[in-house]
């Protein structure tokens, strides 16, 4: 789970100045936690401000209204995962290792960040009304698609990947293999009568997801 430590106003008291960036970031962190727990409809601006340790009016000052804050929260959680993906330096890795790293990272990130799943589930229920046309989020994904395309092309040249894989379709498949497991973990556990959330089950699933994805990339046998 993301760090939910609230921003303290003590810095304002010591210096006589408010740190706008710290206040804004504290509100975003608090908002993500509140939206993840209660959804956009149930989340309360008062509680978000309390969690952040700032005046409620700062929410409206920095973000406008609650819908705008939810939109900013979505942009923030997408930005966090995209930044972590960039840090993988996929272009510096051999193609098979690059894809293995990306698939493993995607799985681990969802395991560690249930708030990301919660916000995306809510946004899907809202018909992506907050994300639709949000260029900042759209632009975040373009470099990732190009990194995947590059790894695929390098793999084709080396004879380790098939040559008919679309990078966007591959990204969706990688995300789906892990996302469904975590977003539906409790219902899947109930259906199959086993705890799919325990450490062993998660490790087994992680290994399966990586092997499944890499297997789909291998050249087809004649």
C-alpha positions as CSV (number, residue, x, y, z in Angstrom):
1,X,0.0,0.0,0.0
2,X,1.2,3.5,-0.7
3,X,2.6,5.6,2.2
4,X,-0.4,7.2,3.8
5,X,1.5,9.4,6.3
6,X,-0.3,12.7,6.5
7,X,1.5,16.0,5.8
8,X,2.1,18.0,8.9
9,X,1.4,21.7,9.1
10,X,4.3,22.1,11.6
11,X,6.5,23.3,8.8
12,X,4.1,26.2,8.3
13,X,4.3,27.1,12.0
14,X,8.1,27.1,12.0
15,X,8.7,29.0,8.8
16,X,5.5,31.1,8.5
17,X,5.1,29.7,5.0
18,X,3.0,26.9,3.6
19,X,4.8,24.4,1.3
20,X,2.3,24.3,-1.6
21,X,3.8,21.2,-3.2
22,X,3.9,19.3,0.1
23,X,0.2,20.3,0.9
24,X,-0.9,19.2,-2.6
25,X,1.0,15.9,-2.4
26,X,-0.4,15.2,1.1
27,X,-3.9,15.8,-0.2
28,X,-3.3,13.5,-3.2
29,X,-2.0,10.7,-0.9
30,X,-4.9,11.1,1.5
31,X,-7.4,11.2,-1.4
32,X,-6.1,8.0,-2.9
33,X,-6.5,6.2,0.4
34,X,-10.0,7.6,1.0
35,X,-11.2,6.9,-2.6
36,X,-9.7,3.4,-2.4
37,X,-11.6,2.7,0.8
38,X,-14.9,4.3,0.0
39,X,-15.1,5.0,-3.7
40,X,-15.8,8.5,-5.2
41,X,-19.4,8.5,-4.0
42,X,-18.5,7.6,-0.4
43,X,-15.3,9.6,0.0
44,X,-15.6,12.9,1.9
45,X,-13.6,16.0,1.4
46,X,-13.6,16.7,5.1
47,X,-12.0,13.3,5.8
48,X,-9.4,13.8,3.0
49,X,-8.4,17.1,4.5
50,X,-8.2,15.6,7.9
51,X,-6.0,12.7,6.7
52,X,-3.7,15.2,4.9
53,X,-3.5,17.6,7.9
54,X,-4.6,20.6,5.9
55,X,-7.5,22.9,5.8
56,X,-10.5,21.7,3.8
57,X,-10.4,24.8,1.6
58,X,-7.0,23.6,0.3
59,X,-8.8,20.8,-1.5
60,X,-10.8,23.3,-3.5
61,X,-7.8,25.6,-3.9
62,X,-5.6,22.9,-5.4
63,X,-8.0,20.7,-7.2
64,X,-11.4,22.4,-7.7
65,X,-14.1,19.9,-6.6
66,X,-14.2,16.2,-5.6
67,X,-14.5,15.0,-9.1
68,X,-11.4,16.9,-10.1
69,X,-9.6,15.5,-7.1
70,X,-10.5,11.9,-8.1
71,X,-9.3,12.7,-11.6
72,X,-6.0,13.9,-10.1
73,X,-5.8,10.8,-8.0
74,X,-6.1,8.6,-11.0
75,X,-3.4,10.6,-12.8
76,X,-1.2,10.2,-9.7
77,X,-1.6,6.4,-9.4
78,X,-0.9,5.9,-13.1
79,X,2.1,8.2,-12.9
80,X,3.5,6.1,-10.0
81,X,3.3,2.8,-11.8
82,X,4.6,4.3,-15.1
83,X,7.6,5.8,-13.3
84,X,8.4,2.5,-11.7
85,X,8.2,0.8,-15.1
86,X,10.6,3.3,-16.6
87,X,13.1,2.5,-13.8
88,X,13.2,-1.1,-15.1
89,X,15.3,0.1,-18.0
90,X,13.9,-2.5,-20.3
91,X,15.8,-1.2,-23.3
92,X,19.1,-2.2,-21.5
93,X,18.0,-5.8,-21.0
94,X,18.0,-8.7,-23.4
95,X,14.5,-9.1,-24.8
96,X,13.5,-12.2,-22.9
97,X,14.8,-10.7,-19.6
98,X,13.1,-7.4,-20.4
99,X,9.7,-9.1,-20.8
100,X,10.2,-11.3,-17.8
101,X,11.0,-8.2,-15.7
102,X,8.0,-6.3,-17.0
103,X,5.6,-9.2,-16.3
104,X,7.0,-9.8,-12.9
105,X,6.9,-6.1,-12.0
106,X,3.3,-5.8,-13.2
107,X,2.3,-8.6,-10.9
108,X,4.3,-7.4,-7.9
109,X,3.0,-3.9,-8.3
110,X,-0.6,-5.0,-8.1
111,X,0.1,-7.2,-5.2
112,X,1.6,-4.3,-3.3
113,X,-0.8,-1.6,-4.4
114,X,-4.5,-2.6,-3.9
115,X,-5.4,1.1,-4.0
116,X,-4.5,1.1,-7.7
117,X,-7.0,-1.7,-8.4
118,X,-9.7,0.0,-6.2
119,X,-9.4,3.3,-8.1
120,X,-9.4,1.6,-11.5
121,X,-12.4,-0.5,-10.6
122,X,-14.4,2.6,-9.6
123,X,-13.4,4.4,-12.8
124,X,-14.6,1.6,-14.9
125,X,-17.9,1.7,-13.1
126,X,-18.1,5.4,-14.0
127,X,-17.4,4.6,-17.6
128,X,-14.0,6.2,-17.5
129,X,-15.6,9.6,-17.3
130,X,-12.6,11.0,-15.5
131,X,-10.0,9.5,-17.7
132,X,-11.7,10.1,-21.1
133,X,-9.7,12.6,-23.0
134,X,-7.1,13.1,-20.2
135,X,-4.0,13.6,-22.3
136,X,-1.6,13.5,-19.4
137,X,-2.5,9.8,-18.7
138,X,-2.7,8.9,-22.4
139,X,0.8,10.3,-22.9
140,X,2.2,8.3,-20.0
141,X,1.5,5.1,-21.8
142,X,3.1,5.9,-25.1
143,X,6.7,5.4,-23.9
144,X,5.7,2.1,-22.3
145,X,4.2,0.8,-25.6
146,X,7.4,1.8,-27.4
147,X,9.6,0.0,-24.9
148,X,7.5,-3.1,-25.4
149,X,7.6,-2.7,-29.2
150,X,11.4,-2.4,-29.0
151,X,11.8,-5.5,-26.8
152,X,9.5,-7.5,-29.2
153,X,11.5,-6.3,-32.3
154,X,14.8,-7.2,-30.6
155,X,13.4,-10.6,-29.7
156,X,12.2,-11.2,-33.3
157,X,15.7,-10.4,-34.6
158,X,17.3,-12.8,-32.1
159,X,14.8,-15.5,-33.0
160,X,13.3,-15.7,-29.5
161,X,10.0,-14.0,-30.1
162,X,7.3,-14.5,-32.7
163,X,6.8,-11.7,-35.2
164,X,3.0,-11.1,-35.0
165,X,2.6,-9.7,-31.5
166,X,1.0,-6.3,-31.2
167,X,2.6,-4.3,-28.2
168,X,-0.7,-2.8,-27.0
169,X,-2.5,-6.2,-27.1
170,X,0.5,-7.7,-25.2
171,X,0.4,-4.9,-22.6
172,X,-3.4,-5.6,-22.1
173,X,-2.7,-9.3,-21.7
174,X,0.1,-8.8,-19.2
175,X,-2.1,-6.4,-17.2
176,X,-5.1,-8.7,-17.3
177,X,-3.3,-11.8,-16.2
178,X,-2.4,-10.2,-12.9
179,X,-5.2,-7.7,-12.5
180,X,-8.0,-10.2,-12.6
181,X,-6.2,-12.4,-10.0
182,X,-6.0,-9.6,-7.5
183,X,-9.2,-7.7,-8.2
184,X,-11.2,-11.0,-7.9
185,X,-9.1,-12.8,-5.4
186,X,-11.7,-13.2,-2.7
187,X,-14.4,-14.5,-5.1
188,X,-11.9,-16.8,-6.7
189,X,-10.9,-18.1,-3.3
190,X,-14.5,-18.7,-2.4
191,X,-15.3,-20.4,-5.7
192,X,-12.3,-22.8,-5.5
193,X,-12.4,-23.3,-1.8
194,X,-8.8,-22.2,-1.2
195,X,-7.1,-19.1,0.0
196,X,-5.5,-17.6,-3.2
197,X,-4.3,-14.6,-1.2
198,X,-1.8,-16.5,0.9
199,X,1.9,-16.2,0.2
200,X,2.3,-19.6,-1.4
201,X,-0.7,-19.1,-3.7
202,X,0.5,-15.7,-4.8
203,X,4.0,-17.0,-5.6
204,X,2.6,-19.9,-7.6
205,X,0.4,-17.5,-9.6
206,X,3.3,-15.1,-10.2
207,X,5.4,-17.9,-11.6
208,X,2.5,-19.1,-13.8
209,X,1.9,-15.6,-15.1
210,X,5.5,-15.1,-16.1
211,X,5.8,-18.5,-17.8
212,X,2.5,-18.1,-19.5
213,X,3.4,-14.7,-21.0
214,X,6.8,-15.7,-22.1
215,X,5.4,-18.9,-23.6
216,X,3.0,-16.9,-25.7
217,X,5.9,-14.9,-27.1
218,X,8.0,-17.8,-28.3
219,X,8.1,-18.5,-32.1
220,X,5.5,-20.9,-33.3
221,X,6.7,-24.4,-34.1
222,X,6.4,-25.3,-37.8
